[in-house]
Structures are given as structure tokens and as C-alpha cells.
Amino acid sequence: MAWDRTFFYDTYPRLEAAFSARLDESLAPRDPSVLLQVVRELDLRPDSRVVDVGCGEGAHAVRLATHFGFRVLGIDPVQRHLDLARAARRDLVPDISSRLAFERGTATHLPVADATLDLVWCRDVMVHVEHPDDAFAEFARVLRPGGHVVAFQAVATDLLGDEEADWLFDVMGVVPASADPRVVDDAIARSGLHVVDTIDASTEWGEWSQEQDGSGGRALLHLARLLREPERYRAEFGDAAYDAMLGDCRWQVYRTMGKLGARIDVLRKG
Ligand SMILES: C[S@@+](CC[C@H](N)C(=O)[O-])C[C@H]1O[C@@H](n2cnc3c(N)ncnc32)[C@H](O)[C@@H]1O
């Protein structure tokens, strides 16, 4: 729409305060616990066998064992993550810790026998996977018939410019194709897994975290400081840490402003 002087300096100022007040009202964004809600709706029995693909430090594996009584194998390629997850496991009550194990593995090489699992949980990992085709095929291999995948991942949207994507994906270890929603759709289709639901979480988690504790705005403020005085932070923490922090802040800001979208795929074998 073309700029209109009368609208901009006369009509709009009369609306602006009311409009801003309306925008101060929450749109009730869903928070990350929506993933647990998705699992709850699958109505799996306690003792169901689950793999947490790319479990990181194990927090979600613990939640799955605690909330649902599942037996969870967390797998991750990073030894530090496995060490931290195993250390956290040692602090848990025996009823929970006995349901948890952590092993080295990747999304394309799960240390699990064929057709033995009830659920594959894969949260915020797929963008790092070189070949999503192979990962979804691996998920199909380890699931028993009737078993499910619940996968959450970020995806690039049309708002993300090519140069922004090139820099961000390089710094954040993202395989560009794996953040392309069409590539993910194709990989799922080729796996033979049935699509139960694809939930568009859009900017909701970013809105939610800002509404909860201001962490979205904090990332924006950090980004501004990083960009204004790069040498200050490079001198203290080094170039690699500077780039990692810049990438992380941009990631969070882009998630909140929709340059990165978020999707939850719920899939079933057979
Ligand atoms: C952003 S973290 C997410 C951790 C955890 N799933 C969560 O949601 O908090 C990404 C995790 O994926 C792991 N990862 C990276 N490449 C992977 C791969 N090819 N297969 C499995 N996990 C991988 C990393 O080591 C890291 O723990």
C-alpha cells in the first residue's frame, strides 16, 4: 500500500495508542509443553519404549520418564551431553533413573533393534542432520507397527533472506536443506510414515518466552550490544564465542519475528 501523508500524520496517530494497547494483549501462544500434550494424546501406556533423538543434556528424556513412566533411551553424538545426562540421572529417585539410559548415536544410526519402540521423540535436532531422508527412514526402522514419531524443528520461512540464512546456518551448524520445509515433507513422505498431524507453532514459543520472563527481548538487547561493540566482546571471549553468541541471539530473535518458523510433526508407522 502506498504511503499516504494524511493517513500517516492524521488518521494513524488517533489510532496508535488503542492499537498498541490491543497489541499488549496476549494471543495466548502455546509454549514448549505443547509437545508433552501431543504425547499425552497418543495415550501410550507406562513402560512404553521411547528414544529421545539428540537428547542433549537429557532434560526431556527425564520429563518423558517422569510424566509418563516411559523407558527412555537418550542418544546424542556429543560426549559432553551424555556425561551431563548420566550425571543428572544419578541424582534422580531410583524409580525414574531406572527408566533412563543414555548412549552415543545419531539420528541416522540409532543403537536400537528393528521394530522395538513405541515412540521416537526428536526435539530441535533435525536441522543438524545431513540427510533427513535417512533419519526418518531410521525412525521408521526402529518403530513397531503403530508406533509414533513426535518431532519438533525450526524451519526457514520466506522472511529469511538468503544472506541471513547463509551466515546463520553456517555459524549454527544447520544443514540448509534440512531447514527447508519442502525437504522435510519429502523426507517424511519417502519414509512411508503416516502423517497424523503437522502443527505450525509459528512464532508462539518466542512470544511465550517474552511474555513469561522477557527472554526474547533480552536476546534482542544482547544482539544490539554485540553488533554495536563487537571488539569489546571478541577481546574478552574470542572470535568463535562471539560468533556463537551472535548466532544464538539472532536465532532467538528470528524465531520470535518469524524468519524462522517451527513445526511439530506427528507421524505413525502403519
Ligand atoms: C538444540 S540441541 C537440542 C537438545 C534437546 N533435544 C532439546 O530439545 O533440548 C541439538 C542436539 O542435537 C544433537 N545432534 C546434533 N547432530 C545430531 C545428529 N546428527 N543426530 C542426533 N543428534 C544430533 C546435538 O548434540 C544437541 O544435543
The ligand as an SDF file (V2000), in Angstrom:
LIG
                    3D

 27 29  0  0  0  0  0  0  0  0999 V2000
   19.4840  -27.6880   20.0040 C   0  0  0  0  0  0  0  0  0  0  0  0
   20.0570  -29.1270   20.7900 S   0  0  0  0  0  0  0  0  0  0  0  0
   18.5260  -29.8530   21.3190 C   0  0  0  0  0  0  0  0  0  0  0  0
   18.6880  -30.7360   22.5070 C   0  0  0  0  0  0  0  0  0  0  0  0
   17.3750  -31.3310   23.0380 C   0  0  0  0  0  0  0  0  0  0  0  0
   16.7540  -32.2220   22.0950 N   0  0  0  0  0  0  0  0  0  0  0  0
   16.4080  -30.2270   23.4040 C   0  0  0  0  0  0  0  0  0  0  0  0
   15.3920  -30.0700   22.7460 O   0  0  0  0  0  0  0  0  0  0  0  0
   16.6920  -29.5160   24.3710 O   0  0  0  0  0  0  0  0  0  0  0  0
   20.5140  -30.1530   19.4240 C   0  0  0  0  0  0  0  0  0  0  0  0
   21.0370  -31.5100   19.8620 C   0  0  0  0  0  0  0  0  0  0  0  0
   21.1720  -32.3390   18.7000 O   0  0  0  0  0  0  0  0  0  0  0  0
   22.3670  -33.0770   18.8230 C   0  0  0  0  0  0  0  0  0  0  0  0
   22.7410  -33.5090   17.4640 N   0  0  0  0  0  0  0  0  0  0  0  0
   23.4540  -32.8430   16.5330 C   0  0  0  0  0  0  0  0  0  0  0  0
   23.5550  -33.5670   15.3960 N   0  0  0  0  0  0  0  0  0  0  0  0
   22.8680  -34.7090   15.6110 C   0  0  0  0  0  0  0  0  0  0  0  0
   22.6050  -35.8660   14.8240 C   0  0  0  0  0  0  0  0  0  0  0  0
   23.0570  -35.9790   13.5770 N   0  0  0  0  0  0  0  0  0  0  0  0
   21.8780  -36.8510   15.3690 N   0  0  0  0  0  0  0  0  0  0  0  0
   21.3960  -36.7380   16.6350 C   0  0  0  0  0  0  0  0  0  0  0  0
   21.6230  -35.6640   17.4230 N   0  0  0  0  0  0  0  0  0  0  0  0
   22.3560  -34.6710   16.9260 C   0  0  0  0  0  0  0  0  0  0  0  0
   23.3240  -32.1200   19.4910 C   0  0  0  0  0  0  0  0  0  0  0  0
   24.4140  -32.7870   20.0790 O   0  0  0  0  0  0  0  0  0  0  0  0
   22.4080  -31.4760   20.5070 C   0  0  0  0  0  0  0  0  0  0  0  0
   22.3690  -32.1920   21.6970 O   0  0  0  0  0  0  0  0  0  0  0  0
  1  2  1  0
  2  3  1  0
  2 10  1  0
  3  4  1  0
  4  5  1  0
  5  6  1  0
  5  7  1  0
  7  8  2  0
  7  9  1  0
 10 11  1  0
 11 12  1  0
 11 26  1  0
 12 13  1  0
 13 14  1  0
 13 24  1  0
 14 15  1  0
 14 23  1  0
 15 16  2  0
 16 17  1  0
 17 18  1  0
 17 23  2  0
 18 19  1  0
 18 20  2  0
 20 21  1  0
 21 22  2  0
 22 23  1  0
 24 25  1  0
 24 26  1  0
 26 27  1  0
M  CHG  2   2   1   9  -1
M  END
$$$$
